[in-house]
Amino acid sequence: MLKIVTDFHFQFLNNIHPFGDGNGRIARIIMNIILLKSKYPPIFIKSINKLDYMNSFEAEENSPGSMLNFIADRLIESFKVKEKFLKSR
């Protein structure tokens, strides 16, 4: 599932790019909808990760898997946040 949403996200921003502005936000929303429908937590790109996020797009062209690694790290963070929340209840 993670490979599917990562590929979608990358293709949406690099090839489809339907809007003049907001493509990244829309791609992340759709990616999270797909994840949520598959029972995964949503992924959030924090401002601290923004440079790594942008760099992973550039790196993906020459080093396939760079974007997947970045998204996987964000998913792990989301699982940790979810686990912490569930333990506090």
C-alpha positions, 0 to 999 in steps of 0.5 A: 500500500505504501508503494502505491500511495508514494507512486501516486503522490510522485506522479500526481506532482511530477506528471499530472500537476493539474492545478496552478497552485495547491498540487502538493496539498491535494496530493497529500490529501488524496494520499491520506484518504487512500491510507485511511481507507486501507486502515493506515494512519494519515501521514503528516509532513511537518515543517521540520521535514519540508526540506527533506520532503522536497529533496526526496522528490529531486532524489527520486529521479536519480535514486528510485526509492528515495520518496518511498523511504521518506514516506515510510519514515513519516508513516512510522512517525504516524504509527508512533503518534497513534500508539501514544494516543491509544496508550493515553486513553 
